[in-house]
Amino acid sequence: MILVELLFGLMLAGMVLLVLPFLLFMAGVAGAVLLAILAPAALVALLIFWLVFPGMHGLALLLLVLVIGLMLVEHRSRRRTV
């Protein structure tokens, strides 16, 4: 019985090791596509903010993250109501 459980554990570990790189690659592709879609508007806002207030890099970065987050939340809430 222990041998069967060990073999099952080995098969499960092998399957995870085979599938994990593919899943990580797909997550990276999805993140890059999402960044390419949402980032241009936020980057324009960041550039304008940086030109108006050149000494506040941390606040500009925080605003960029907040804008991207709010765009994601709005996109998800719009998708659920349809």
VONUZA-823176 format. One record per atom (N, C-alpha, C): residue number from 1; x, z, y; atom name. Coordinates in steps of 0.02 Angstrom, whole numbers, padded with zeros to 5 digits. Layout:
N
<site><resi>NUM</resi><c1>X</c1><c3>Z</c3><c2>Y</c2><name>CA</name></site>
...
This chain:
82
<site><resi>1</resi><c1>00041</c1><c3>00000</c3><c2>-00060</c2><name>N</name></site>
<site><resi>1</resi><c1>00000</c1><c3>00000</c3><c2>00000</c2><name>CA</name></site>
<site><resi>1</resi><c1>00043</c1><c3>00000</c3><c2>00063</c2><name>C</name></site>
<site><resi>2</resi><c1>00097</c1><c3>00039</c3><c2>00061</c2><name>N</name></site>
<site><resi>2</resi><c1>00141</c1><c3>00041</c3><c2>00119</c2><name>CA</name></site>
<site><resi>2</resi><c1>00174</c1><c3>-00027</c3><c2>00129</c2><name>C</name></site>
<site><resi>3</resi><c1>00191</c1><c3>-00061</c3><c2>00075</c2><name>N</name></site>
<site><resi>3</resi><c1>00222</c1><c3>-00126</c3><c2>00081</c2><name>CA</name></site>
<site><resi>3</resi><c1>00175</c1><c3>-00176</c3><c2>00114</c2><name>C</name></site>
<site><resi>4</resi><c1>00110</c1><c3>-00173</c3><c2>00098</c2><name>N</name></site>
<site><resi>4</resi><c1>00061</c1><c3>-00217</c3><c2>00129</c2><name>CA</name></site>
<site><resi>4</resi><c1>00056</c1><c3>-00203</c3><c2>00204</c2><name>C</name></site>
<site><resi>5</resi><c1>00056</c1><c3>-00139</c3><c2>00223</c2><name>N</name></site>
<site><resi>5</resi><c1>00052</c1><c3>-00120</c3><c2>00293</c2><name>CA</name></site>
<site><resi>5</resi><c1>00115</c1><c3>-00142</c3><c2>00330</c2><name>C</name></site>
<site><resi>6</resi><c1>00173</c1><c3>-00136</c3><c2>00299</c2><name>N</name></site>
<site><resi>6</resi><c1>00235</c1><c3>-00159</c3><c2>00330</c2><name>CA</name></site>
<site><resi>6</resi><c1>00235</c1><c3>-00234</c3><c2>00340</c2><name>C</name></site>
<site><resi>7</resi><c1>00212</c1><c3>-00271</c3><c2>00289</c2><name>N</name></site>
<site><resi>7</resi><c1>00208</c1><c3>-00344</c3><c2>00295</c2><name>CA</name></site>
<site><resi>7</resi><c1>00159</c1><c3>-00364</c3><c2>00350</c2><name>C</name></site>
<site><resi>8</resi><c1>00102</c1><c3>-00328</c3><c2>00355</c2><name>N</name></site>
<site><resi>8</resi><c1>00054</c1><c3>-00343</c3><c2>00407</c2><name>CA</name></site>
<site><resi>8</resi><c1>00085</c1><c3>-00329</c3><c2>00476</c2><name>C</name></site>
<site><resi>9</resi><c1>00122</c1><c3>-00275</c3><c2>00482</c2><name>N</name></site>
<site><resi>9</resi><c1>00156</c1><c3>-00259</c3><c2>00545</c2><name>CA</name></site>
<site><resi>9</resi><c1>00208</c1><c3>-00312</c3><c2>00564</c2><name>C</name></site>
<site><resi>10</resi><c1>00245</c1><c3>-00336</c3><c2>00515</c2><name>N</name></site>
<site><resi>10</resi><c1>00294</c1><c3>-00389</c3><c2>00527</c2><name>CA</name></site>
<site><resi>10</resi><c1>00260</c1><c3>-00454</c3><c2>00548</c2><name>C</name></site>
<site><resi>11</resi><c1>00205</c1><c3>-00471</c3><c2>00515</c2><name>N</name></site>
<site><resi>11</resi><c1>00169</c1><c3>-00532</c3><c2>00535</c2><name>CA</name></site>
<site><resi>11</resi><c1>00140</c1><c3>-00525</c3><c2>00605</c2><name>C</name></site>
<site><resi>12</resi><c1>00114</c1><c3>-00467</c3><c2>00621</c2><name>N</name></site>
<site><resi>12</resi><c1>00086</c1><c3>-00456</c3><c2>00687</c2><name>CA</name></site>
<site><resi>12</resi><c1>00140</c1><c3>-00460</c3><c2>00741</c2><name>C</name></site>
<site><resi>13</resi><c1>00197</c1><c3>-00428</c3><c2>00727</c2><name>N</name></site>
<site><resi>13</resi><c1>00253</c1><c3>-00431</c3><c2>00775</c2><name>CA</name></site>
<site><resi>13</resi><c1>00279</c1><c3>-00502</c3><c2>00784</c2><name>C</name></site>
<site><resi>14</resi><c1>00283</c1><c3>-00539</c3><c2>00729</c2><name>N</name></site>
<site><resi>14</resi><c1>00305</c1><c3>-00609</c3><c2>00733</c2><name>CA</name></site>
<site><resi>14</resi><c1>00257</c1><c3>-00651</c3><c2>00773</c2><name>C</name></site>
<site><resi>15</resi><c1>00193</c1><c3>-00640</c3><c2>00763</c2><name>N</name></site>
<site><resi>15</resi><c1>00142</c1><c3>-00679</c3><c2>00801</c2><name>CA</name></site>
<site><resi>15</resi><c1>00146</c1><c3>-00662</c3><c2>00875</c2><name>C</name></site>
<site><resi>16</resi><c1>00154</c1><c3>-00599</c3><c2>00891</c2><name>N</name></site>
<site><resi>16</resi><c1>00159</c1><c3>-00578</c3><c2>00962</c2><name>CA</name></site>
<site><resi>16</resi><c1>00222</c1><c3>-00610</c3><c2>00993</c2><name>C</name></site>
<site><resi>17</resi><c1>00276</c1><c3>-00609</c3><c2>00956</c2><name>N</name></site>
<site><resi>17</resi><c1>00338</c1><c3>-00638</c3><c2>00983</c2><name>CA</name></site>
<site><resi>17</resi><c1>00333</c1><c3>-00714</c3><c2>00990</c2><name>C</name></site>
<site><resi>18</resi><c1>00292</c1><c3>-00747</c3><c2>00950</c2><name>N</name></site>
<site><resi>18</resi><c1>00282</c1><c3>-00819</c3><c2>00957</c2><name>CA</name></site>
<site><resi>18</resi><c1>00235</c1><c3>-00835</c3><c2>01015</c2><name>C</name></site>
<site><resi>19</resi><c1>00184</c1><c3>-00795</c3><c2>01025</c2><name>N</name></site>
<site><resi>19</resi><c1>00132</c1><c3>-00810</c3><c2>01075</c2><name>CA</name></site>
<site><resi>19</resi><c1>00151</c1><c3>-00784</c3><c2>01144</c2><name>C</name></site>
<site><resi>20</resi><c1>00188</c1><c3>-00729</c3><c2>01149</c2><name>N</name></site>
<site><resi>20</resi><c1>00203</c1><c3>-00698</c3><c2>01213</c2><name>CA</name></site>
<site><resi>20</resi><c1>00239</c1><c3>-00744</c3><c2>01262</c2><name>C</name></site>
<site><resi>21</resi><c1>00290</c1><c3>-00781</c3><c2>01244</c2><name>N</name></site>
<site><resi>21</resi><c1>00321</c1><c3>-00826</c3><c2>01293</c2><name>CA</name></site>
<site><resi>21</resi><c1>00272</c1><c3>-00878</c3><c2>01321</c2><name>C</name></site>
<site><resi>22</resi><c1>00229</c1><c3>-00904</c3><c2>01278</c2><name>N</name></site>
<site><resi>22</resi><c1>00179</c1><c3>-00952</c3><c2>01301</c2><name>CA</name></site>
<site><resi>22</resi><c1>00131</c1><c3>-00921</c3><c2>01352</c2><name>C</name></site>
<site><resi>23</resi><c1>00108</c1><c3>-00860</c3><c2>01337</c2><name>N</name></site>
<site><resi>23</resi><c1>00063</c1><c3>-00825</c3><c2>01383</c2><name>CA</name></site>
<site><resi>23</resi><c1>00097</c1><c3>-00810</c3><c2>01449</c2><name>C</name></site>
<site><resi>24</resi><c1>00160</c1><c3>-00789</c3><c2>01448</c2><name>N</name></site>
<site><resi>24</resi><c1>00196</c1><c3>-00775</c3><c2>01509</c2><name>CA</name></site>
<site><resi>24</resi><c1>00206</c1><c3>-00838</c3><c2>01550</c2><name>C</name></site>
<site><resi>25</resi><c1>00221</c1><c3>-00893</c3><c2>01517</c2><name>N</name></site>
<site><resi>25</resi><c1>00229</c1><c3>-00957</c3><c2>01552</c2><name>CA</name></site>
<site><resi>25</resi><c1>00163</c1><c3>-00978</c3><c2>01585</c2><name>C</name></site>
<site><resi>26</resi><c1>00108</c1><c3>-00972</c3><c2>01549</c2><name>N</name></site>
<site><resi>26</resi><c1>00043</c1><c3>-00991</c3><c2>01577</c2><name>CA</name></site>
<site><resi>26</resi><c1>00024</c1><c3>-00945</c3><c2>01636</c2><name>C</name></site>
<site><resi>27</resi><c1>00041</c1><c3>-00881</c3><c2>01632</c2><name>N</name></site>
<site><resi>27</resi><c1>00027</c1><c3>-00837</c3><c2>01688</c2><name>CA</name></site>
<site><resi>27</resi><c1>00069</c1><c3>-00856</c3><c2>01749</c2><name>C</name></site>
<site><resi>28</resi><c1>00130</c1><c3>-00877</c3><c2>01737</c2><name>N</name></site>
<site><resi>28</resi><c1>00172</c1><c3>-00899</c3><c2>01793</c2><name>CA</name></site>
<site><resi>28</resi><c1>00146</c1><c3>-00963</c3><c2>01825</c2><name>C</name></site>
<site><resi>29</resi><c1>00123</c1><c3>-01009</c3><c2>01784</c2><name>N</name></site>
<site><resi>29</resi><c1>00094</c1><c3>-01071</c3><c2>01810</c2><name>CA</name></site>
<site><resi>29</resi><c1>00031</c1><c3>-01056</c3><c2>01850</c2><name>C</name></site>
<site><resi>30</resi><c1>-00012</c1><c3>-01013</c3><c2>01824</c2><name>N</name></site>
<site><resi>30</resi><c1>-00073</c1><c3>-00995</c3><c2>01860</c2><name>CA</name></site>
<site><resi>30</resi><c1>-00057</c1><c3>-00960</c3><c2>01926</c2><name>C</name></site>
<site><resi>31</resi><c1>-00007</c1><c3>-00917</c3><c2>01926</c2><name>N</name></site>
<site><resi>31</resi><c1>00013</c1><c3>-00884</c3><c2>01988</c2><name>CA</name></site>
<site><resi>31</resi><c1>00040</c1><c3>-00933</c3><c2>02039</c2><name>C</name></site>
<site><resi>32</resi><c1>00078</c1><c3>-00981</c3><c2>02017</c2><name>N</name></site>
<site><resi>32</resi><c1>00105</c1><c3>-01031</c3><c2>02063</c2><name>CA</name></site>
<site><resi>32</resi><c1>00051</c1><c3>-01075</c3><c2>02093</c2><name>C</name></site>
<site><resi>33</resi><c1>00003</c1><c3>-01094</c3><c2>02052</c2><name>N</name></site>
<site><resi>33</resi><c1>-00053</c1><c3>-01135</c3><c2>02076</c2><name>CA</name></site>
<site><resi>33</resi><c1>-00095</c1><c3>-01095</c3><c2>02126</c2><name>C</name></site>
<site><resi>34</resi><c1>-00109</c1><c3>-01033</c3><c2>02109</c2><name>N</name></site>
<site><resi>34</resi><c1>-00148</c1><c3>-00990</c3><c2>02154</c2><name>CA</name></site>
<site><resi>34</resi><c1>-00111</c1><c3>-00980</c3><c2>02220</c2><name>C</name></site>
<site><resi>35</resi><c1>-00046</c1><c3>-00970</c3><c2>02217</c2><name>N</name></site>
<site><resi>35</resi><c1>-00007</c1><c3>-00962</c3><c2>02278</c2><name>CA</name></site>
<site><resi>35</resi><c1>-00007</c1><c3>-01026</c3><c2>02319</c2><name>C</name></site>
<site><resi>36</resi><c1>-00004</c1><c3>-01084</c3><c2>02287</c2><name>N</name></site>
<site><resi>36</resi><c1>-00005</c1><c3>-01147</c3><c2>02323</c2><name>CA</name></site>
<site><resi>36</resi><c1>-00072</c1><c3>-01160</c3><c2>02356</c2><name>C</name></site>
<site><resi>37</resi><c1>-00126</c1><c3>-01134</c3><c2>02328</c2><name>N</name></site>
<site><resi>37</resi><c1>-00192</c1><c3>-01144</c3><c2>02357</c2><name>CA</name></site>
<site><resi>37</resi><c1>-00205</c1><c3>-01095</c3><c2>02414</c2><name>C</name></site>
<site><resi>38</resi><c1>-00188</c1><c3>-01031</c3><c2>02404</c2><name>N</name></site>
<site><resi>38</resi><c1>-00206</c1><c3>-00980</c3><c2>02452</c2><name>CA</name></site>
<site><resi>38</resi><c1>-00153</c1><c3>-00967</c3><c2>02506</c2><name>C</name></site>
<site><resi>39</resi><c1>-00091</c1><c3>-00981</c3><c2>02491</c2><name>N</name></site>
<site><resi>39</resi><c1>-00038</c1><c3>-00961</c3><c2>02536</c2><name>CA</name></site>
<site><resi>39</resi><c1>-00033</c1><c3>-01000</c3><c2>02601</c2><name>C</name></site>
<site><resi>40</resi><c1>-00048</c1><c3>-01065</c3><c2>02605</c2><name>N</name></site>
<site><resi>40</resi><c1>-00036</c1><c3>-01100</c3><c2>02668</c2><name>CA</name></site>
<site><resi>40</resi><c1>-00072</c1><c3>-01070</c3><c2>02728</c2><name>C</name></site>
<site><resi>41</resi><c1>-00135</c1><c3>-01052</c3><c2>02721</c2><name>N</name></site>
<site><resi>41</resi><c1>-00171</c1><c3>-01022</c3><c2>02777</c2><name>CA</name></site>
<site><resi>41</resi><c1>-00142</c1><c3>-00955</c3><c2>02796</c2><name>C</name></site>
<site><resi>42</resi><c1>-00124</c1><c3>-00915</c3><c2>02746</c2><name>N</name></site>
<site><resi>42</resi><c1>-00095</c1><c3>-00850</c3><c2>02760</c2><name>CA</name></site>
<site><resi>42</resi><c1>-00026</c1><c3>-00857</c3><c2>02791</c2><name>C</name></site>
<site><resi>43</resi><c1>00012</c1><c3>-00906</c3><c2>02769</c2><name>N</name></site>
<site><resi>43</resi><c1>00079</c1><c3>-00916</c3><c2>02797</c2><name>CA</name></site>
<site><resi>43</resi><c1>00076</c1><c3>-00940</c3><c2>02869</c2><name>C</name></site>
<site><resi>44</resi><c1>00027</c1><c3>-00981</c3><c2>02886</c2><name>N</name></site>
<site><resi>44</resi><c1>00019</c1><c3>-01002</c3><c2>02956</c2><name>CA</name></site>
<site><resi>44</resi><c1>00003</c1><c3>-00941</c3><c2>03000</c2><name>C</name></site>
<site><resi>45</resi><c1>-00042</c1><c3>-00897</c3><c2>02975</c2><name>N</name></site>
<site><resi>45</resi><c1>-00058</c1><c3>-00836</c3><c2>03012</c2><name>CA</name></site>
<site><resi>45</resi><c1>00004</c1><c3>-00792</c3><c2>03018</c2><name>C</name></site>
<site><resi>46</resi><c1>00044</c1><c3>-00787</c3><c2>02965</c2><name>N</name></site>
<site><resi>46</resi><c1>00105</c1><c3>-00747</c3><c2>02967</c2><name>CA</name></site>
<site><resi>46</resi><c1>00154</c1><c3>-00776</c3><c2>03017</c2><name>C</name></site>
<site><resi>47</resi><c1>00162</c1><c3>-00841</c3><c2>03019</c2><name>N</name></site>
<site><resi>47</resi><c1>00207</c1><c3>-00873</c3><c2>03067</c2><name>CA</name></site>
<site><resi>47</resi><c1>00185</c1><c3>-00860</c3><c2>03139</c2><name>C</name></site>
<site><resi>48</resi><c1>00120</c1><c3>-00866</c3><c2>03152</c2><name>N</name></site>
<site><resi>48</resi><c1>00095</c1><c3>-00852</c3><c2>03219</c2><name>CA</name></site>
<site><resi>48</resi><c1>00107</c1><c3>-00780</c3><c2>03238</c2><name>C</name></site>
<site><resi>49</resi><c1>00092</c1><c3>-00734</c3><c2>03191</c2><name>N</name></site>
<site><resi>49</resi><c1>00103</c1><c3>-00663</c3><c2>03205</c2><name>CA</name></site>
<site><resi>49</resi><c1>00177</c1><c3>-00648</c3><c2>03218</c2><name>C</name></site>
<site><resi>50</resi><c1>00221</c1><c3>-00681</c3><c2>03179</c2><name>N</name></site>
<site><resi>50</resi><c1>00293</c1><c3>-00670</c3><c2>03187</c2><name>CA</name></site>
<site><resi>50</resi><c1>00317</c1><c3>-00697</c3><c2>03254</c2><name>C</name></site>
<site><resi>51</resi><c1>00288</c1><c3>-00752</c3><c2>03277</c2><name>N</name></site>
<site><resi>51</resi><c1>00308</c1><c3>-00779</c3><c2>03343</c2><name>CA</name></site>
<site><resi>51</resi><c1>00283</c1><c3>-00735</c3><c2>03399</c2><name>C</name></site>
<site><resi>52</resi><c1>00225</c1><c3>-00705</c3><c2>03391</c2><name>N</name></site>
<site><resi>52</resi><c1>00197</c1><c3>-00662</c3><c2>03444</c2><name>CA</name></site>
<site><resi>52</resi><c1>00233</c1><c3>-00594</c3><c2>03444</c2><name>C</name></site>
<site><resi>53</resi><c1>00243</c1><c3>-00565</c3><c2>03385</c2><name>N</name></site>
<site><resi>53</resi><c1>00276</c1><c3>-00499</c3><c2>03379</c2><name>CA</name></site>
<site><resi>53</resi><c1>00337</c1><c3>-00506</c3><c2>03334</c2><name>C</name></site>
<site><resi>54</resi><c1>00395</c1><c3>-00529</c3><c2>03361</c2><name>N</name></site>
<site><resi>54</resi><c1>00452</c1><c3>-00545</c3><c2>03317</c2><name>CA</name></site>
<site><resi>54</resi><c1>00485</c1><c3>-00485</c3><c2>03284</c2><name>C</name></site>
<site><resi>55</resi><c1>00475</c1><c3>-00424</c3><c2>03308</c2><name>N</name></site>
<site><resi>55</resi><c1>00511</c1><c3>-00367</c3><c2>03279</c2><name>CA</name></site>
<site><resi>55</resi><c1>00474</c1><c3>-00331</c3><c2>03225</c2><name>C</name></site>
<site><resi>56</resi><c1>00415</c1><c3>-00353</c3><c2>03205</c2><name>N</name></site>
<site><resi>56</resi><c1>00373</c1><c3>-00315</c3><c2>03157</c2><name>CA</name></site>
<site><resi>56</resi><c1>00367</c1><c3>-00352</c3><c2>03091</c2><name>C</name></site>
<site><resi>57</resi><c1>00422</c1><c3>-00356</c3><c2>03053</c2><name>N</name></site>
<site><resi>57</resi><c1>00421</c1><c3>-00393</c3><c2>02990</c2><name>CA</name></site>
<site><resi>57</resi><c1>00378</c1><c3>-00358</c3><c2>02938</c2><name>C</name></site>
<site><resi>58</resi><c1>00384</c1><c3>-00293</c3><c2>02934</c2><name>N</name></site>
<site><resi>58</resi><c1>00346</c1><c3>-00256</c3><c2>02883</c2><name>CA</name></site>
<site><resi>58</resi><c1>00271</c1><c3>-00262</c3><c2>02893</c2><name>C</name></site>
<site><resi>59</resi><c1>00249</c1><c3>-00256</c3><c2>02955</c2><name>N</name></site>
<site><resi>59</resi><c1>00178</c1><c3>-00262</c3><c2>02970</c2><name>CA</name></site>
<site><resi>59</resi><c1>00153</c1><c3>-00333</c3><c2>02956</c2><name>C</name></site>
<site><resi>60</resi><c1>00194</c1><c3>-00382</c3><c2>02972</c2><name>N</name></site>
<site><resi>60</resi><c1>00175</c1><c3>-00451</c3><c2>02959</c2><name>CA</name></site>
<site><resi>60</resi><c1>00168</c1><c3>-00463</c3><c2>02884</c2><name>C</name></site>
<site><resi>61</resi><c1>00214</c1><c3>-00436</c3><c2>02844</c2><name>N</name></site>
<site><resi>61</resi><c1>00210</c1><c3>-00444</c3><c2>02772</c2><name>CA</name></site>
<site><resi>61</resi><c1>00149</c1><c3>-00408</c3><c2>02744</c2><name>C</name></site>
<site><resi>62</resi><c1>00135</c1><c3>-00348</c3><c2>02770</c2><name>N</name></site>
<site><resi>62</resi><c1>00076</c1><c3>-00311</c3><c2>02749</c2><name>CA</name></site>
<site><resi>62</resi><c1>00012</c1><c3>-00351</c3><c2>02765</c2><name>C</name></site>
<site><resi>63</resi><c1>00009</c1><c3>-00380</c3><c2>02823</c2><name>N</name></site>
<site><resi>63</resi><c1>-00049</c1><c3>-00421</c3><c2>02841</c2><name>CA</name></site>
<site><resi>63</resi><c1>-00055</c1><c3>-00482</c3><c2>02795</c2><name>C</name></site>
<site><resi>64</resi><c1>00001</c1><c3>-00513</c3><c2>02777</c2><name>N</name></site>
<site><resi>64</resi><c1>-00001</c1><c3>-00569</c3><c2>02731</c2><name>CA</name></site>
<site><resi>64</resi><c1>-00030</c1><c3>-00549</c3><c2>02664</c2><name>C</name></site>
<site><resi>65</resi><c1>-00008</c1><c3>-00493</c3><c2>02638</c2><name>N</name></site>
<site><resi>65</resi><c1>-00034</c1><c3>-00470</c3><c2>02573</c2><name>CA</name></site>
<site><resi>65</resi><c1>-00108</c1><c3>-00453</c3><c2>02579</c2><name>C</name></site>
<site><resi>66</resi><c1>-00128</c1><c3>-00422</c3><c2>02634</c2><name>N</name></site>
<site><resi>66</resi><c1>-00199</c1><c3>-00406</c3><c2>02643</c2><name>CA</name></site>
<site><resi>66</resi><c1>-00242</c1><c3>-00468</c3><c2>02648</c2><name>C</name></site>
<site><resi>67</resi><c1>-00218</c1><c3>-00519</c3><c2>02683</c2><name>N</name></site>
<site><resi>67</resi><c1>-00256</c1><c3>-00581</c3><c2>02691</c2><name>CA</name></site>
<site><resi>67</resi><c1>-00264</c1><c3>-00615</c3><c2>02623</c2><name>C</name></site>
<site><resi>68</resi><c1>-00211</c1><c3>-00619</c3><c2>02585</c2><name>N</name></site>
<site><resi>68</resi><c1>-00216</c1><c3>-00651</c3><c2>02518</c2><name>CA</name></site>
<site><resi>68</resi><c1>-00263</c1><c3>-00611</c3><c2>02474</c2><name>C</name></site>
<site><resi>69</resi><c1>-00259</c1><c3>-00545</c3><c2>02476</c2><name>N</name></site>
<site><resi>69</resi><c1>-00304</c1><c3>-00503</c3><c2>02437</c2><name>CA</name></site>
<site><resi>69</resi><c1>-00377</c1><c3>-00512</c3><c2>02457</c2><name>C</name></site>
<site><resi>70</resi><c1>-00390</c1><c3>-00514</c3><c2>02522</c2><name>N</name></site>
<site><resi>70</resi><c1>-00459</c1><c3>-00524</c3><c2>02544</c2><name>CA</name></site>
<site><resi>70</resi><c1>-00485</c1><c3>-00593</c3><c2>02525</c2><name>C</name></site>
<site><resi>71</resi><c1>-00442</c1><c3>-00643</c3><c2>02527</c2><name>N</name></site>
<site><resi>71</resi><c1>-00463</c1><c3>-00710</c3><c2>02507</c2><name>CA</name></site>
<site><resi>71</resi><c1>-00480</c1><c3>-00711</c3><c2>02432</c2><name>C</name></site>
<site><resi>72</resi><c1>-00441</c1><c3>-00675</c3><c2>02391</c2><name>N</name></site>
<site><resi>72</resi><c1>-00456</c1><c3>-00671</c3><c2>02320</c2><name>CA</name></site>
<site><resi>72</resi><c1>-00522</c1><c3>-00635</c3><c2>02307</c2><name>C</name></site>
<site><resi>73</resi><c1>-00533</c1><c3>-00579</c3><c2>02342</c2><name>N</name></site>
<site><resi>73</resi><c1>-00595</c1><c3>-00542</c3><c2>02332</c2><name>CA</name></site>
<site><resi>73</resi><c1>-00655</c1><c3>-00584</c3><c2>02353</c2><name>C</name></site>
<site><resi>74</resi><c1>-00649</c1><c3>-00619</c3><c2>02409</c2><name>N</name></site>
<site><resi>74</resi><c1>-00704</c1><c3>-00660</c3><c2>02432</c2><name>CA</name></site>
<site><resi>74</resi><c1>-00718</c1><c3>-00718</c3><c2>02384</c2><name>C</name></site>
<site><resi>75</resi><c1>-00665</c1><c3>-00747</c3><c2>02356</c2><name>N</name></site>
<site><resi>75</resi><c1>-00673</c1><c3>-00801</c3><c2>02309</c2><name>CA</name></site>
<site><resi>75</resi><c1>-00707</c1><c3>-00777</c3><c2>02245</c2><name>C</name></site>
<site><resi>76</resi><c1>-00688</c1><c3>-00719</c3><c2>02221</c2><name>N</name></site>
<site><resi>76</resi><c1>-00718</c1><c3>-00691</c3><c2>02160</c2><name>CA</name></site>
<site><resi>76</resi><c1>-00791</c1><c3>-00672</c3><c2>02171</c2><name>C</name></site>
<site><resi>77</resi><c1>-00806</c1><c3>-00643</c3><c2>02229</c2><name>N</name></site>
<site><resi>77</resi><c1>-00875</c1><c3>-00623</c3><c2>02242</c2><name>CA</name></site>
<site><resi>77</resi><c1>-00919</c1><c3>-00684</c3><c2>02251</c2><name>C</name></site>
<site><resi>78</resi><c1>-00893</c1><c3>-00737</c3><c2>02280</c2><name>N</name></site>
<site><resi>78</resi><c1>-00932</c1><c3>-00798</c3><c2>02288</c2><name>CA</name></site>
<site><resi>78</resi><c1>-00945</c1><c3>-00831</c3><c2>02219</c2><name>C</name></site>
<site><resi>79</resi><c1>-00897</c1><c3>-00826</c3><c2>02174</c2><name>N</name></site>
<site><resi>79</resi><c1>-00905</c1><c3>-00856</c3><c2>02108</c2><name>CA</name></site>
<site><resi>79</resi><c1>-00958</c1><c3>-00819</c3><c2>02067</c2><name>C</name></site>
<site><resi>80</resi><c1>-00963</c1><c3>-00753</c3><c2>02074</c2><name>N</name></site>
<site><resi>80</resi><c1>-01011</c1><c3>-00714</c3><c2>02035</c2><name>CA</name></site>
<site><resi>80</resi><c1>-01083</c1><c3>-00726</c3><c2>02056</c2><name>C</name></site>
<site><resi>81</resi><c1>-01095</c1><c3>-00738</c3><c2>02120</c2><name>N</name></site>
<site><resi>81</resi><c1>-01164</c1><c3>-00746</c3><c2>02144</c2><name>CA</name></site>
<site><resi>81</resi><c1>-01193</c1><c3>-00814</c3><c2>02127</c2><name>C</name></site>
<site><resi>82</resi><c1>-01151</c1><c3>-00863</c3><c2>02112</c2><name>N</name></site>
<site><resi>82</resi><c1>-01176</c1><c3>-00931</c3><c2>02098</c2><name>CA</name></site>
<site><resi>82</resi><c1>-01203</c1><c3>-00935</c3><c2>02028</c2><name>C</name></site>
